[in-house]
Amino acid sequence: MFEHLRKVYGDQEFRENRVAHLDRLQRAEAERLRIDPGGGLRTKKDVIPFLEEFCGVLGFEGRSRNRWQKKVGGCLVFEIGVWLGGNAFRMWSPLKFRIVHVREPKYAFETEGGAVLGRLIPGADLYGRWGSDLEYVLGIRALIELFNVVAGTFEDALASGS
């Protein structure tokens, strides 16, 4: 990992080829998933229709216009929210992730964006370039899918009694 990062920061040709390769991969992924930001995303709230679609497919139920939840094992609630306050323009991931136990809702694990999730899966931050509308939507989708994987590991552990 260190050698890769050293090349990214020290070798301009490698860095440019890497960015071009990631762009090709993202365009192909967007086409395969039929993701089209269409008219563009100007503000944070413009991403809500994409969140509704991505969360719904993964079994997260809408709780309000900016929160989706999934209950795991009857005791844990995994929540995806979108922060709409502050600067209205999209500059970084507006996502907020929470995990709470149904009996102890005031004690929650909370994180924003991909910082913590990126530590679980090296490379997740590659989706976080947030440059174009397509990168933004794909990055949000990747973070939602990663959070769903985390929920799935708890679901499996609770089902097996681990």
N, C-alpha and C positions, 0 to 999 in steps of 0.2 A: 504494500500500500504506500509506504514511504517513497519507494522508487517511482511509482506511478505519479504521485503528487509532485515529486521533484521534476519529472519530465514535463508535467503540465505547466508548472511555473517557470521552468528554465529553457524549454525548447518551443519556440514560437511556431514552427512548422507542425510539430506534434500537436500542439494546442489547437491550431486552426483545423487540422485534419480531424481531431477528436470532436470539435464542435460541429463540423460538417457531417460527420458520421452520426452524431446524436440527433441532429436536425432531420436527417434521412429516416432514422429509426422512429422519431416522433411523428413525422408525416405519415409513415406507413402504419403506425399504430392508430393514429387518428382515423385514417381511412378504414382500417379493419374494424374499428369500434364505431364507425359512423359518427364521429364527434366533429361538429362544425360550429364554431363560435359565431357564425353568421354575421350579423350586423356589428359585432364587436362588443367588448366588455369595457365600459367606461367607468363604472362605479362598482363597488363591492357587491351591491345587491343584484347586479346583472348576472351573477354566478348562481343565484338561487335556483333557477330552473334546472341547471346541471346537477346541483346538489340533490334536488328532489329525485331526479332520475337515478343518479349513482347510489344514493342511500336506499331508495326503494328497491332496487334490484338486489341489494345485499340484505334486505330484511330489516332495515332501520325504519321505524315508523315516525311519521311527522308528528311533532308535539306542538309546534308553532311555526310561524313562517321562517324561523331561522334555527330550529332545533330538531334533531332526529335521534331516536333512542332504540336500542335493542337490549332486551333482557336476556341474560345468559344464566343458565342453571337455576333460574327462579330467584336468584339472590343478587346478582351483579347487573348494574345498568351501565351500558356503554353509550355515551352520548356524543354526537357530533353537532357542533354549533358553528354558526358563522357570525363573526363580530362585525357589526354594521356601523359602529360608532367611530368617532375620531375622523380622520381623513377619509372622505367618501371615495377617493380614487383608489384603485387597486394598485398596490405597490409591493405587497408580499402576500403570503397566504393568510386569508382571514379566518382560517379554521381554528376552532378550539375543541379540544378533546377532553372528556371527563369520564372517569370510572368511579362509580359509587356503589356501596352495598345498600340494599333497600332498607335495612334497619338502621343504618348509620349515614344518612344522606349528607350530613354536614361535614363528614370527613371524606373528602374526594381527592382523587389524583387528577390534576388538571395540567394541561400543557397546551401550548399554542404552536401552530405551524408544524414544521417538520423537524425541529431541533432534536427532540427526544426520540422521535420515530426514526430519524436518520441514524441514530446511534444503534438501533436494533438491526437495521438493514443497511450495511454500507452501500453507498451509491444512490440511496433514496433521494439525496439532496440534488442529484443530477436533474431531477424533475423540477427542482425549485429555482430554475433560472428566471422564471416569471417575466420574460421579455415580451413575447408575442401573446396574443389572446389564446392561441392554441397551446403554447407552453403552460400558460396559466391554468387552463382547464385540465390538461393532462396531469399537471402537478397536483391539482386538487383531487383528481380521481385516484392517483397513485397513493396519496396520503389516506384517503378514505378506505381504499382496499387494504392498505397496510394495517390500519386501525382495526378493520374487520378480521384480519388474520390474528391479531392480538386477542380479539374477543373469542375467536375460534379456539385458540389454545386453552383459554380458561374454560370454555364450554367442554372441550375434550377432557380436561383435568377434572372438572366437577362431575362429569358423567362417569368417569372411571373411579372416582373416590380418592384421587391423589391429593 
